[in-house]
Amino acid sequence: MTYKMKKTKNSINFVAEVGCNHQGNMRLALKMIDKLVNFCDVKYVKFQKRNNRELLGKEKYDMPHPVPANSFGRTYGLHREKLEFSIQQHKNIQSYCKKKKIEYMCSAWDITSLKQLIKLKVKHIKIPSACNNNEALLKTLFQKFNGYCHVSLGMTTKKEEKKIFELSKKYKKNKKLILYACTSDYPVKQEDICLLEILRLKKKYSKKIHAIGFSGHHQGISADVAAGTLGVKWVERHFTLDRTLKGTDHAASLEPDGARRVARDLELLNHALKYKKKQILNCEIPQRSKLKYEA
């Protein structure tokens, strides 16, 4: 049985993060977009942008990859360069997404990349967990960007989390802020997903920011639907065409059928997550007449 329901203004948004799973191959990136549109019915796709020399510095740039089997280059910096698209390539991807009617989003890992993305006039920029304590990066985001500011909270203390919120409030961008419950491991064990962090974030920030999200790096899809039940408005998962491909993120990513199921199930959940409007629903009346014992 196929379920196809119209999205509502309260829909839970599902973001398929391509990230670096395109392996620096533009044809593969566009193929992934096609699959998300034509098979998965996903409305948001996210990439990543890095200026690797700015982000890593000379010492880290010239170090070997910590997991040589996953490396695409002689040094970690060269590995990252192999996986990096230029800003012109990102512009081309953005245009392709517009043509395919899927929203292009991107993570900024450094100030140069952030400024480049702002010039592209994107509506959604994300700061990854690895960079959310970069105060200069956050200030630039809140000062210069007028779209929605997504920030993941993996590897983050409550003190650091509070600082992110206070900065957004200082620059009057807290109502454009989306904070994501997240555990930074690849893949995350079930016991480390910690879904109840969503409730903590909702209690603390739901009236002060735009929304709460969930960014998952686990295997399977049950936690994504559970996150929707707990009240997030954004769910993000890494996306790949093949989990066995070379690279760290593929094992923690959804393949096309998984992405399709998450997008579908979150939309079905959105329609189901409500109280009854009256004691006996219209659909129950004939069943009550046929089945109910009347005292």
C-alpha positions in Angstrom: 0.0 0.0 0.0 1.4 3.4 -1.0 1.0 6.4 1.2 1.2 9.9 -0.3 0.0 12.7 1.9 0.2 16.4 1.3 2.8 18.2 3.4 1.5 20.7 5.9 3.0 23.9 7.5 3.8 21.7 10.6 5.6 19.0 8.6 8.7 17.5 10.1 11.5 18.5 7.6 13.8 15.7 6.5 17.3 16.7 5.3 19.4 14.2 3.4 23.0 15.2 3.9 25.2 14.2 1.0 28.1 15.9 2.8 31.3 14.4 1.3 29.7 11.1 0.2 29.9 12.4 -3.4 33.7 11.6 -3.1 34.5 14.8 -5.1 32.7 13.5 -8.1 30.1 16.0 -9.6 28.4 13.3 -11.6 27.9 11.2 -8.5 26.6 14.3 -6.6 24.0 15.0 -9.3 23.0 11.3 -9.4 22.4 11.4 -5.6 20.2 14.5 -6.1 18.2 12.7 -8.8 17.7 9.7 -6.6 16.5 11.9 -3.6 14.0 13.6 -5.9 12.7 10.8 -8.1 12.8 7.9 -5.6 13.0 9.2 -2.1 10.7 12.2 -2.4 13.0 14.3 -0.2 12.7 18.1 -0.1 16.0 19.1 1.4 19.6 18.1 0.5 22.7 19.3 2.3 26.3 19.6 1.2 29.5 20.8 3.0 31.9 23.6 2.2 35.5 23.9 3.5 38.5 26.1 2.9 40.9 23.4 4.0 44.0 25.4 4.6 42.1 27.9 6.7 40.3 25.2 8.6 43.1 22.8 9.2 46.3 25.0 9.5 49.6 23.8 8.1 50.3 21.1 10.7 47.0 19.2 10.4 47.0 19.8 6.6 50.3 18.0 6.2 49.6 15.2 8.7 48.7 11.7 7.3 45.0 10.7 7.5 44.3 9.0 10.9 42.6 6.1 9.1 44.8 5.5 6.0 42.2 3.1 4.4 39.8 5.9 4.2 42.2 8.4 2.7 41.9 10.0 -0.8 45.3 11.8 -0.5 48.8 11.5 0.7 48.1 13.9 3.6 44.9 14.7 5.5 44.8 18.1 3.7 45.1 16.6 0.3 42.5 14.0 1.3 40.1 16.8 2.1 40.9 18.7 -1.1 40.0 15.6 -3.1 36.5 15.6 -1.5 36.0 19.4 -1.8 33.9 21.2 -4.5 34.7 24.7 -5.5 32.2 27.5 -4.8 31.4 27.5 -8.5 30.6 23.8 -8.3 28.3 24.5 -5.3 26.6 27.2 -7.4 26.0 24.7 -10.1 24.7 22.2 -7.6 22.4 24.9 -6.2 21.1 25.6 -9.7 20.5 21.9 -10.4 18.6 21.6 -7.1 16.4 24.5 -8.1 15.7 22.9 -11.4 14.8 19.6 -9.6 12.7 21.4 -7.0 14.7 20.3 -4.0 16.1 22.9 -1.5 19.9 23.2 -1.5 21.5 23.5 2.0 25.1 23.6 3.1 27.3 23.4 6.1 30.1 26.0 6.5 33.2 24.9 8.3 35.1 28.2 8.2 34.6 31.9 7.7 35.7 32.0 4.1 33.2 29.2 3.2 30.5 30.9 5.2 30.9 34.2 3.3 30.9 32.3 0.0 27.7 30.6 0.9 26.0 33.8 2.0 26.8 35.3 -1.4 24.9 32.3 -3.0 21.8 33.6 -1.2 21.0 30.2 0.3 18.2 30.0 2.8 19.7 27.5 5.2 23.3 27.3 6.5 24.5 24.9 9.1 27.4 25.0 11.5 28.6 21.5 12.2 29.3 20.1 15.7 33.0 20.3 15.0 32.9 24.1 14.5 30.2 25.3 16.9 32.7 26.7 19.4 34.3 28.9 16.8 33.0 32.2 18.1 34.2 34.2 15.0 32.4 31.8 12.7 29.2 32.0 14.7 29.4 35.8 15.0 29.8 36.1 11.2 26.8 33.8 10.7 24.5 35.7 13.1 25.7 39.1 11.8 25.8 38.5 8.1 23.3 35.8 7.3 19.5 36.4 7.2 18.4 32.9 6.6 17.9 30.0 9.0 20.9 29.2 11.1 21.2 25.4 11.9 23.7 24.4 14.6 24.5 20.8 15.6 25.3 20.1 19.3 27.5 17.0 19.1 30.6 17.0 21.3 29.2 20.1 23.0 29.0 21.0 26.7 26.0 22.8 28.1 28.2 25.9 28.7 29.2 25.9 25.0 25.5 25.3 24.0 24.4 28.3 26.1 27.1 30.5 24.5 25.7 29.6 21.0 22.2 30.6 22.1 23.4 33.8 23.7 25.3 34.8 20.6 22.3 34.3 18.4 20.2 36.4 20.9 22.8 39.1 21.0 22.5 39.5 17.2 18.7 39.1 17.2 18.9 35.8 15.2 17.6 33.4 17.9 14.3 33.2 16.1 16.2 31.9 13.1 18.2 29.4 15.1 17.7 25.6 14.9 19.6 23.6 17.5 20.1 19.9 16.8 20.4 17.1 19.3 23.4 15.1 18.1 26.0 12.5 19.1 29.2 12.7 17.1 30.2 9.1 16.3 30.1 7.2 13.0 28.1 5.1 13.3 26.5 5.8 16.8 25.6 2.9 19.0 21.9 2.9 19.9 22.7 3.5 23.6 24.6 6.7 22.7 21.9 8.3 20.5 20.3 9.8 23.7 17.0 10.9 22.2 15.8 12.4 25.4 18.2 15.2 24.8 15.5 16.5 22.5 13.1 17.0 25.4 15.8 18.8 27.4 16.5 21.2 24.5 12.7 21.7 24.0 12.2 22.6 27.6 15.1 25.0 27.6 14.9 26.7 24.2 11.6 25.9 22.3 10.0 29.3 23.1 13.3 31.2 22.4 14.5 29.8 19.1 12.9 28.8 15.8 13.0 25.0 16.2 14.7 21.9 17.6 16.2 19.3 15.3 17.8 15.9 15.4 21.0 15.0 13.5 21.6 11.2 13.6 24.6 9.1 12.6 23.1 5.8 13.7 22.1 2.7 11.7 18.4 2.0 11.1 15.5 4.5 11.1 13.5 3.9 14.3 15.3 6.7 16.1 14.4 9.2 13.4 10.7 8.5 13.8 11.0 8.6 17.6 12.7 12.0 17.3 9.7 13.2 15.4 7.4 11.9 18.1 9.5 13.8 20.7 8.8 17.1 18.8 11.7 17.9 16.5 10.9 19.9 13.3 14.0 18.9 11.5 15.6 15.5 11.1 19.0 15.1 9.3 20.7 11.9 8.1 23.7 11.3 6.0 22.8 9.9 2.5 24.8 7.6 0.3 24.1 5.4 -2.7 26.2 2.6 -1.2 27.2 2.2 2.5 30.2 0.0 1.5 31.9 2.9 -0.3 35.3 4.2 0.9 35.0 6.9 3.6 34.0 7.5 7.2 30.4 8.6 6.7 29.0 5.9 4.4 28.5 3.4 7.2 26.4 5.8 9.2 24.4 6.9 6.1 21.0 5.9 4.7 20.8 4.3 1.3 18.0 5.4 -1.0 15.3 3.1 0.4 16.1 4.1 3.9 15.9 7.8 3.1 12.6 7.2 1.3 11.2 5.4 4.3 12.3 8.1 6.8 10.8 10.9 4.6 7.6 9.0 4.3 7.3 7.9 7.9 8.0 11.4 9.3 5.2 12.8 7.1 2.8 10.1 8.1 3.8 10.7 11.8 3.0 14.4 11.3 -0.6 13.6 10.3 -1.0 11.0 13.1 0.5 13.0 16.0 -2.6 14.6 17.4 -5.5 14.2 19.9 -8.9 13.1 18.8 -11.1 16.1 17.8 -14.1 14.4 19.4 -14.8 11.4 21.5 -15.9 9.2 18.6 -14.4 10.0 15.2 -16.5 9.9 12.1 -14.5 6.9 10.8 -15.4 5.0 14.0 -19.2 5.5 13.8 -19.9 2.6 11.4 -17.5 0.4 13.3 -19.2 1.2 16.6 -22.5 0.3 15.1 -21.2 -3.0 13.9 -18.9 -4.0 16.7 -19.5 -2.1 20.0 -21.3 -3.8 22.9 -24.0 -1.4 24.1 -24.7 -1.5 27.8 
